[in-house]
Amino acid sequence: MPGHLPPNLEDMKVAELKLELKLRSLPVSGTKTDLIERLNHNLSNGPVNKVSFLYY
């Protein structure tokens, strides 16, 4: 389960950002800015319930 993120992702280290991305099954490549944008995008879309895709 993904961990709790601080309000300002800029405060996180690259290794921490990569860990959070990995926990969310997201790509971990790119610059720190890329990682932050990827996490922000994922957070703004909310969690995805993968099981629901099986029924639609």
mmCIF file of the N, C-alpha and C atoms, coordinates in Angstrom:
data_MODEL
# 
_entry.id   MODEL 
# 
loop_
_atom_site.group_PDB 
_atom_site.id 
_atom_site.type_symbol 
_atom_site.label_atom_id 
_atom_site.label_alt_id 
_atom_site.label_comp_id 
_atom_site.label_asym_id 
_atom_site.label_entity_id 
_atom_site.label_seq_id 
_atom_site.pdbx_PDB_ins_code 
_atom_site.Cartn_x 
_atom_site.Cartn_y 
_atom_site.Cartn_z 
_atom_site.occupancy 
_atom_site.B_iso_or_equiv 
_atom_site.pdbx_formal_charge 
_atom_site.auth_seq_id 
_atom_site.auth_comp_id 
_atom_site.auth_asym_id 
_atom_site.auth_atom_id 
_atom_site.pdbx_PDB_model_num 
ATOM 1   N N  . MET A 1 1  ? 0.850   -1.180 0.000   1.00 0.00 ? 1  MET A N  1 
ATOM 2   C CA . MET A 1 1  ? 0.000   0.000  0.000   1.00 0.00 ? 1  MET A CA 1 
ATOM 3   C C  . MET A 1 1  ? 0.890   1.236  0.000   1.00 0.00 ? 1  MET A C  1 
ATOM 4   N N  . PRO A 1 2  ? 0.612   2.215  -0.861  1.00 0.00 ? 2  PRO A N  1 
ATOM 5   C CA . PRO A 1 2  ? 1.429   3.422  -0.909  1.00 0.00 ? 2  PRO A CA 1 
ATOM 6   C C  . PRO A 1 2  ? 1.417   4.174  0.409   1.00 0.00 ? 2  PRO A C  1 
ATOM 7   N N  . GLY A 1 3  ? 2.533   4.825  0.681   1.00 0.00 ? 3  GLY A N  1 
ATOM 8   C CA . GLY A 1 3  ? 2.670   5.556  1.927   1.00 0.00 ? 3  GLY A CA 1 
ATOM 9   C C  . GLY A 1 3  ? 2.007   6.913  1.882   1.00 0.00 ? 3  GLY A C  1 
ATOM 10  N N  . HIS A 1 4  ? 2.032   7.585  3.018   1.00 0.00 ? 4  HIS A N  1 
ATOM 11  C CA . HIS A 1 4  ? 1.485   8.933  3.141   1.00 0.00 ? 4  HIS A CA 1 
ATOM 12  C C  . HIS A 1 4  ? 2.496   9.925  2.581   1.00 0.00 ? 4  HIS A C  1 
ATOM 13  N N  . LEU A 1 5  ? 2.060   10.832 1.730   1.00 0.00 ? 5  LEU A N  1 
ATOM 14  C CA . LEU A 1 5  ? 2.961   11.787 1.105   1.00 0.00 ? 5  LEU A CA 1 
ATOM 15  C C  . LEU A 1 5  ? 2.858   13.144 1.786   1.00 0.00 ? 5  LEU A C  1 
ATOM 16  N N  . PRO A 1 6  ? 3.988   13.860 1.885   1.00 0.00 ? 6  PRO A N  1 
ATOM 17  C CA . PRO A 1 6  ? 3.945   15.209 2.443   1.00 0.00 ? 6  PRO A CA 1 
ATOM 18  C C  . PRO A 1 6  ? 3.216   16.149 1.481   1.00 0.00 ? 6  PRO A C  1 
ATOM 19  N N  . PRO A 1 7  ? 2.703   17.273 1.975   1.00 0.00 ? 7  PRO A N  1 
ATOM 20  C CA . PRO A 1 7  ? 1.972   18.208 1.108   1.00 0.00 ? 7  PRO A CA 1 
ATOM 21  C C  . PRO A 1 7  ? 2.857   18.747 -0.027  1.00 0.00 ? 7  PRO A C  1 
ATOM 22  N N  . ASN A 1 8  ? 4.156   18.895 0.231   1.00 0.00 ? 8  ASN A N  1 
ATOM 23  C CA . ASN A 1 8  ? 5.071   19.411 -0.771  1.00 0.00 ? 8  ASN A CA 1 
ATOM 24  C C  . ASN A 1 8  ? 6.012   18.291 -1.215  1.00 0.00 ? 8  ASN A C  1 
ATOM 25  N N  . LEU A 1 9  ? 5.769   17.736 -2.383  1.00 0.00 ? 9  LEU A N  1 
ATOM 26  C CA . LEU A 1 9  ? 6.582   16.632 -2.873  1.00 0.00 ? 9  LEU A CA 1 
ATOM 27  C C  . LEU A 1 9  ? 8.026   17.055 -3.140  1.00 0.00 ? 9  LEU A C  1 
ATOM 28  N N  . GLU A 1 10 ? 8.259   18.350 -3.318  1.00 0.00 ? 10 GLU A N  1 
ATOM 29  C CA . GLU A 1 10 ? 9.621   18.865 -3.524  1.00 0.00 ? 10 GLU A CA 1 
ATOM 30  C C  . GLU A 1 10 ? 10.515  18.553 -2.328  1.00 0.00 ? 10 GLU A C  1 
ATOM 31  N N  . ASP A 1 11 ? 9.914   18.376 -1.159  1.00 0.00 ? 11 ASP A N  1 
ATOM 32  C CA . ASP A 1 11 ? 10.685  18.090 0.055   1.00 0.00 ? 11 ASP A CA 1 
ATOM 33  C C  . ASP A 1 11 ? 11.192  16.651 0.089   1.00 0.00 ? 11 ASP A C  1 
ATOM 34  N N  . MET A 1 12 ? 10.658  15.801 -0.777  1.00 0.00 ? 12 MET A N  1 
ATOM 35  C CA . MET A 1 12 ? 11.047  14.393 -0.787  1.00 0.00 ? 12 MET A CA 1 
ATOM 36  C C  . MET A 1 12 ? 12.333  14.202 -1.588  1.00 0.00 ? 12 MET A C  1 
ATOM 37  N N  . LYS A 1 13 ? 13.093  13.184 -1.222  1.00 0.00 ? 13 LYS A N  1 
ATOM 38  C CA . LYS A 1 13 ? 14.291  12.824 -1.969  1.00 0.00 ? 13 LYS A CA 1 
ATOM 39  C C  . LYS A 1 13 ? 13.877  11.984 -3.163  1.00 0.00 ? 13 LYS A C  1 
ATOM 40  N N  . VAL A 1 14 ? 14.746  11.946 -4.196  1.00 0.00 ? 14 VAL A N  1 
ATOM 41  C CA . VAL A 1 14 ? 14.448  11.186 -5.402  1.00 0.00 ? 14 VAL A CA 1 
ATOM 42  C C  . VAL A 1 14 ? 14.176  9.714  -5.068  1.00 0.00 ? 14 VAL A C  1 
ATOM 43  N N  . ALA A 1 15 ? 14.972  9.141  -4.181  1.00 0.00 ? 15 ALA A N  1 
ATOM 44  C CA . ALA A 1 15 ? 14.771  7.735  -3.805  1.00 0.00 ? 15 ALA A CA 1 
ATOM 45  C C  . ALA A 1 15 ? 13.389  7.526  -3.186  1.00 0.00 ? 15 ALA A C  1 
ATOM 46  N N  . GLU A 1 16 ? 12.931  8.482  -2.393  1.00 0.00 ? 16 GLU A N  1 
ATOM 47  C CA . GLU A 1 16 ? 11.603  8.379  -1.772  1.00 0.00 ? 16 GLU A CA 1 
ATOM 48  C C  . GLU A 1 16 ? 10.506  8.490  -2.834  1.00 0.00 ? 16 GLU A C  1 
ATOM 49  N N  . LEU A 1 17 ? 10.686  9.415  -3.786  1.00 0.00 ? 17 LEU A N  1 
ATOM 50  C CA . LEU A 1 17 ? 9.716   9.567  -4.862  1.00 0.00 ? 17 LEU A CA 1 
ATOM 51  C C  . LEU A 1 17 ? 9.625   8.289  -5.692  1.00 0.00 ? 17 LEU A C  1 
ATOM 52  N N  . LYS A 1 18 ? 10.784  7.708  -6.004  1.00 0.00 ? 18 LYS A N  1 
ATOM 53  C CA . LYS A 1 18 ? 10.809  6.472  -6.788  1.00 0.00 ? 18 LYS A CA 1 
ATOM 54  C C  . LYS A 1 18 ? 10.127  5.335  -6.046  1.00 0.00 ? 18 LYS A C  1 
ATOM 55  N N  . LEU A 1 19 ? 10.316  5.261  -4.745  1.00 0.00 ? 19 LEU A N  1 
ATOM 56  C CA . LEU A 1 19 ? 9.659   4.225  -3.951  1.00 0.00 ? 19 LEU A CA 1 
ATOM 57  C C  . LEU A 1 19 ? 8.139   4.385  -4.023  1.00 0.00 ? 19 LEU A C  1 
ATOM 58  N N  . GLU A 1 20 ? 7.658   5.616  -3.867  1.00 0.00 ? 20 GLU A N  1 
ATOM 59  C CA . GLU A 1 20 ? 6.217   5.860  -3.933  1.00 0.00 ? 20 GLU A CA 1 
ATOM 60  C C  . GLU A 1 20 ? 5.664   5.519  -5.311  1.00 0.00 ? 20 GLU A C  1 
ATOM 61  N N  . LEU A 1 21 ? 6.417   5.849  -6.357  1.00 0.00 ? 21 LEU A N  1 
ATOM 62  C CA . LEU A 1 21 ? 5.981   5.504  -7.706  1.00 0.00 ? 21 LEU A CA 1 
ATOM 63  C C  . LEU A 1 21 ? 5.930   3.991  -7.896  1.00 0.00 ? 21 LEU A C  1 
ATOM 64  N N  . LYS A 1 22 ? 6.957   3.314  -7.404  1.00 0.00 ? 22 LYS A N  1 
ATOM 65  C CA . LYS A 1 22 ? 7.023   1.858  -7.528  1.00 0.00 ? 22 LYS A CA 1 
ATOM 66  C C  . LYS A 1 22 ? 5.846   1.210  -6.799  1.00 0.00 ? 22 LYS A C  1 
ATOM 67  N N  . LEU A 1 23 ? 5.496   1.735  -5.618  1.00 0.00 ? 23 LEU A N  1 
ATOM 68  C CA . LEU A 1 23 ? 4.367   1.203  -4.853  1.00 0.00 ? 23 LEU A CA 1 
ATOM 69  C C  . LEU A 1 23 ? 3.049   1.365  -5.602  1.00 0.00 ? 23 LEU A C  1 
ATOM 70  N N  . ARG A 1 24 ? 3.011   2.365  -6.493  1.00 0.00 ? 24 ARG A N  1 
ATOM 71  C CA . ARG A 1 24 ? 1.805   2.629  -7.276  1.00 0.00 ? 24 ARG A CA 1 
ATOM 72  C C  . ARG A 1 24 ? 1.896   2.015  -8.677  1.00 0.00 ? 24 ARG A C  1 
ATOM 73  N N  . SER A 1 25 ? 2.926   1.193  -8.906  1.00 0.00 ? 25 SER A N  1 
ATOM 74  C CA . SER A 1 25 ? 3.154   0.535  -10.207 1.00 0.00 ? 25 SER A CA 1 
ATOM 75  C C  . SER A 1 25 ? 3.289   1.549  -11.340 1.00 0.00 ? 25 SER A C  1 
ATOM 76  N N  . LEU A 1 26 ? 3.982   2.650  -11.057 1.00 0.00 ? 26 LEU A N  1 
ATOM 77  C CA . LEU A 1 26 ? 4.231   3.688  -12.055 1.00 0.00 ? 26 LEU A CA 1 
ATOM 78  C C  . LEU A 1 26 ? 5.706   3.686  -12.434 1.00 0.00 ? 26 LEU A C  1 
ATOM 79  N N  . PRO A 1 27 ? 6.040   4.194  -13.624 1.00 0.00 ? 27 PRO A N  1 
ATOM 80  C CA . PRO A 1 27 ? 7.441   4.251  -14.038 1.00 0.00 ? 27 PRO A CA 1 
ATOM 81  C C  . PRO A 1 27 ? 8.276   5.114  -13.085 1.00 0.00 ? 27 PRO A C  1 
ATOM 82  N N  . VAL A 1 28 ? 9.533   4.718  -12.889 1.00 0.00 ? 28 VAL A N  1 
ATOM 83  C CA . VAL A 1 28 ? 10.401  5.423  -11.943 1.00 0.00 ? 28 VAL A CA 1 
ATOM 84  C C  . VAL A 1 28 ? 11.543  6.160  -12.643 1.00 0.00 ? 28 VAL A C  1 
ATOM 85  N N  . SER A 1 29 ? 11.486  6.256  -13.967 1.00 0.00 ? 29 SER A N  1 
ATOM 86  C CA . SER A 1 29 ? 12.556  6.933  -14.697 1.00 0.00 ? 29 SER A CA 1 
ATOM 87  C C  . SER A 1 29 ? 12.253  8.420  -14.837 1.00 0.00 ? 29 SER A C  1 
ATOM 88  N N  . GLY A 1 30 ? 13.313  9.209  -15.052 1.00 0.00 ? 30 GLY A N  1 
ATOM 89  C CA . GLY A 1 30 ? 13.155  10.636 -15.285 1.00 0.00 ? 30 GLY A CA 1 
ATOM 90  C C  . GLY A 1 30 ? 13.781  11.479 -14.197 1.00 0.00 ? 30 GLY A C  1 
ATOM 91  N N  . THR A 1 31 ? 13.656  12.778 -14.365 1.00 0.00 ? 31 THR A N  1 
ATOM 92  C CA . THR A 1 31 ? 14.196  13.732 -13.401 1.00 0.00 ? 31 THR A CA 1 
ATOM 93  C C  . THR A 1 31 ? 13.274  13.829 -12.189 1.00 0.00 ? 31 THR A C  1 
ATOM 94  N N  . LYS A 1 32 ? 13.743  14.516 -11.176 1.00 0.00 ? 32 LYS A N  1 
ATOM 95  C CA . LYS A 1 32 ? 12.926  14.702 -9.973  1.00 0.00 ? 32 LYS A CA 1 
ATOM 96  C C  . LYS A 1 32 ? 11.603  15.384 -10.338 1.00 0.00 ? 32 LYS A C  1 
ATOM 97  N N  . THR A 1 33 ? 11.677  16.360 -11.231 1.00 0.00 ? 33 THR A N  1 
ATOM 98  C CA . THR A 1 33 ? 10.464  17.058 -11.675 1.00 0.00 ? 33 THR A CA 1 
ATOM 99  C C  . THR A 1 33 ? 9.507   16.091 -12.369 1.00 0.00 ? 33 THR A C  1 
ATOM 100 N N  . ASP A 1 34 ? 10.047  15.199 -13.202 1.00 0.00 ? 34 ASP A N  1 
ATOM 101 C CA . ASP A 1 34 ? 9.209   14.185 -13.872 1.00 0.00 ? 34 ASP A CA 1 
ATOM 102 C C  . ASP A 1 34 ? 8.516   13.294 -12.850 1.00 0.00 ? 34 ASP A C  1 
ATOM 103 N N  . LEU A 1 35 ? 9.271   12.867 -11.840 1.00 0.00 ? 35 LEU A N  1 
ATOM 104 C CA . LEU A 1 35 ? 8.718   11.976 -10.818 1.00 0.00 ? 35 LEU A CA 1 
ATOM 105 C C  . LEU A 1 35 ? 7.595   12.665 -10.047 1.00 0.00 ? 35 LEU A C  1 
ATOM 106 N N  . ILE A 1 36 ? 7.819   13.919 -9.696  1.00 0.00 ? 36 ILE A N  1 
ATOM 107 C CA . ILE A 1 36 ? 6.809   14.691 -8.954  1.00 0.00 ? 36 ILE A CA 1 
ATOM 108 C C  . ILE A 1 36 ? 5.556   14.870 -9.804  1.00 0.00 ? 36 ILE A C  1 
ATOM 109 N N  . GLU A 1 37 ? 5.736   15.207 -11.075 1.00 0.00 ? 37 GLU A N  1 
ATOM 110 C CA . GLU A 1 37 ? 4.574   15.378 -11.961 1.00 0.00 ? 37 GLU A CA 1 
ATOM 111 C C  . GLU A 1 37 ? 3.795   14.080 -12.101 1.00 0.00 ? 37 GLU A C  1 
ATOM 112 N N  . ARG A 1 38 ? 4.517   12.972 -12.197 1.00 0.00 ? 38 ARG A N  1 
ATOM 113 C CA . ARG A 1 38 ? 3.869   11.658 -12.334 1.00 0.00 ? 38 ARG A CA 1 
ATOM 114 C C  . ARG A 1 38 ? 3.065   11.325 -11.074 1.00 0.00 ? 38 ARG A C  1 
ATOM 115 N N  . LEU A 1 39 ? 3.645   11.592 -9.909  1.00 0.00 ? 39 LEU A N  1 
ATOM 116 C CA . LEU A 1 39 ? 2.928   11.334 -8.650  1.00 0.00 ? 39 LEU A CA 1 
ATOM 117 C C  . LEU A 1 39 ? 1.725   12.256 -8.523  1.00 0.00 ? 39 LEU A C  1 
ATOM 118 N N  . ASN A 1 40 ? 1.905   13.537 -8.832  1.00 0.00 ? 40 ASN A N  1 
ATOM 119 C CA . ASN A 1 40 ? 0.793   14.485 -8.749  1.00 0.00 ? 40 ASN A CA 1 
ATOM 120 C C  . ASN A 1 40 ? -0.340  14.082 -9.673  1.00 0.00 ? 40 ASN A C  1 
ATOM 121 N N  . HIS A 1 41 ? -0.005  13.651 -10.880 1.00 0.00 ? 41 HIS A N  1 
ATOM 122 C CA . HIS A 1 41 ? -1.023  13.219 -11.840 1.00 0.00 ? 41 HIS A CA 1 
ATOM 123 C C  . HIS A 1 41 ? -1.784  12.011 -11.297 1.00 0.00 ? 41 HIS A C  1 
ATOM 124 N N  . ASN A 1 42 ? -1.041  11.074 -10.737 1.00 0.00 ? 42 ASN A N  1 
ATOM 125 C CA . ASN A 1 42 ? -1.662  9.873  -10.168 1.00 0.00 ? 42 ASN A CA 1 
ATOM 126 C C  . ASN A 1 42 ? -2.546  10.229 -8.980  1.00 0.00 ? 42 ASN A C  1 
ATOM 127 N N  . LEU A 1 43 ? -2.091  11.149 -8.138  1.00 0.00 ? 43 LEU A N  1 
ATOM 128 C CA . LEU A 1 43 ? -2.867  11.534 -6.960  1.00 0.00 ? 43 LEU A CA 1 
ATOM 129 C C  . LEU A 1 43 ? -4.135  12.281 -7.360  1.00 0.00 ? 43 LEU A C  1 
ATOM 130 N N  . SER A 1 44 ? -4.054  13.125 -8.390  1.00 0.00 ? 44 SER A N  1 
ATOM 131 C CA . SER A 1 44 ? -5.227  13.895 -8.802  1.00 0.00 ? 44 SER A CA 1 
ATOM 132 C C  . SER A 1 44 ? -6.283  13.021 -9.464  1.00 0.00 ? 44 SER A C  1 
ATOM 133 N N  . ASN A 1 45 ? -5.855  11.883 -10.037 1.00 0.00 ? 45 ASN A N  1 
ATOM 134 C CA . ASN A 1 45 ? -6.814  10.961 -10.649 1.00 0.00 ? 45 ASN A CA 1 
ATOM 135 C C  . ASN A 1 45 ? -7.421  10.014 -9.634  1.00 0.00 ? 45 ASN A C  1 
ATOM 136 N N  . GLY A 1 46 ? -6.878  9.981  -8.440  1.00 0.00 ? 46 GLY A N  1 
ATOM 137 C CA . GLY A 1 46 ? -7.403  9.117  -7.396  1.00 0.00 ? 46 GLY A CA 1 
ATOM 138 C C  . GLY A 1 46 ? -6.990  7.678  -7.599  1.00 0.00 ? 46 GLY A C  1 
ATOM 139 N N  . PRO A 1 47 ? -7.240  6.853  -6.603  1.00 0.00 ? 47 PRO A N  1 
ATOM 140 C CA . PRO A 1 47 ? -6.874  5.440  -6.715  1.00 0.00 ? 47 PRO A CA 1 
ATOM 141 C C  . PRO A 1 47 ? -7.722  4.726  -7.760  1.00 0.00 ? 47 PRO A C  1 
ATOM 142 N N  . VAL A 1 48 ? -7.135  3.766  -8.401  1.00 0.00 ? 48 VAL A N  1 
ATOM 143 C CA . VAL A 1 48 ? -7.837  2.987  -9.417  1.00 0.00 ? 48 VAL A CA 1 
ATOM 144 C C  . VAL A 1 48 ? -8.131  1.610  -8.841  1.00 0.00 ? 48 VAL A C  1 
ATOM 145 N N  . ASN A 1 49 ? -9.366  1.223  -8.951  1.00 0.00 ? 49 ASN A N  1 
ATOM 146 C CA . ASN A 1 49 ? -9.763  -0.105 -8.502  1.00 0.00 ? 49 ASN A CA 1 
ATOM 147 C C  . ASN A 1 49 ? -9.641  -1.046 -9.698  1.00 0.00 ? 49 ASN A C  1 
ATOM 148 N N  . LYS A 1 50 ? -8.553  -1.799 -9.756  1.00 0.00 ? 50 LYS A N  1 
ATOM 149 C CA . LYS A 1 50 ? -8.286  -2.654 -10.901 1.00 0.00 ? 50 LYS A CA 1 
ATOM 150 C C  . LYS A 1 50 ? -9.347  -3.733 -11.067 1.00 0.00 ? 50 LYS A C  1 
ATOM 151 N N  . VAL A 1 51 ? -9.975  -4.155 -10.006 1.00 0.00 ? 51 VAL A N  1 
ATOM 152 C CA . VAL A 1 51 ? -10.992 -5.204 -10.093 1.00 0.00 ? 51 VAL A CA 1 
ATOM 153 C C  . VAL A 1 51 ? -12.197 -4.721 -10.889 1.00 0.00 ? 51 VAL A C  1 
ATOM 154 N N  . SER A 1 52 ? -12.533 -3.451 -10.793 1.00 0.00 ? 52 SER A N  1 
ATOM 155 C CA . SER A 1 52 ? -13.720 -2.936 -11.488 1.00 0.00 ? 52 SER A CA 1 
ATOM 156 C C  . SER A 1 52 ? -13.598 -3.088 -12.998 1.00 0.00 ? 52 SER A C  1 
ATOM 157 N N  . PHE A 1 53 ? -12.380 -3.116 -13.542 1.00 0.00 ? 53 PHE A N  1 
ATOM 158 C CA . PHE A 1 53 ? -12.207 -3.269 -14.966 1.00 0.00 ? 53 PHE A CA 1 
ATOM 159 C C  . PHE A 1 53 ? -12.628 -4.644 -15.453 1.00 0.00 ? 53 PHE A C  1 
ATOM 160 N N  . LEU A 1 54 ? -12.654 -5.611 -14.584 1.00 0.00 ? 54 LEU A N  1 
ATOM 161 C CA . LEU A 1 54 ? -13.033 -6.956 -14.968 1.00 0.00 ? 54 LEU A CA 1 
ATOM 162 C C  . LEU A 1 54 ? -14.518 -7.057 -15.282 1.00 0.00 ? 54 LEU A C  1 
ATOM 163 N N  . TYR A 1 55 ? -15.310 -6.150 -14.765 1.00 0.00 ? 55 TYR A N  1 
ATOM 164 C CA . TYR A 1 55 ? -16.757 -6.250 -14.888 1.00 0.00 ? 55 TYR A CA 1 
ATOM 165 C C  . TYR A 1 55 ? -17.347 -5.302 -15.923 1.00 0.00 ? 55 TYR A C  1 
ATOM 166 N N  . TYR A 1 56 ? -16.511 -4.518 -16.582 1.00 0.00 ? 56 TYR A N  1 
ATOM 167 C CA . TYR A 1 56 ? -17.036 -3.540 -17.555 1.00 0.00 ? 56 TYR A CA 1 
ATOM 168 C C  . TYR A 1 56 ? -16.495 -3.777 -18.922 1.00 0.00 ? 56 TYR A C  1 
# 
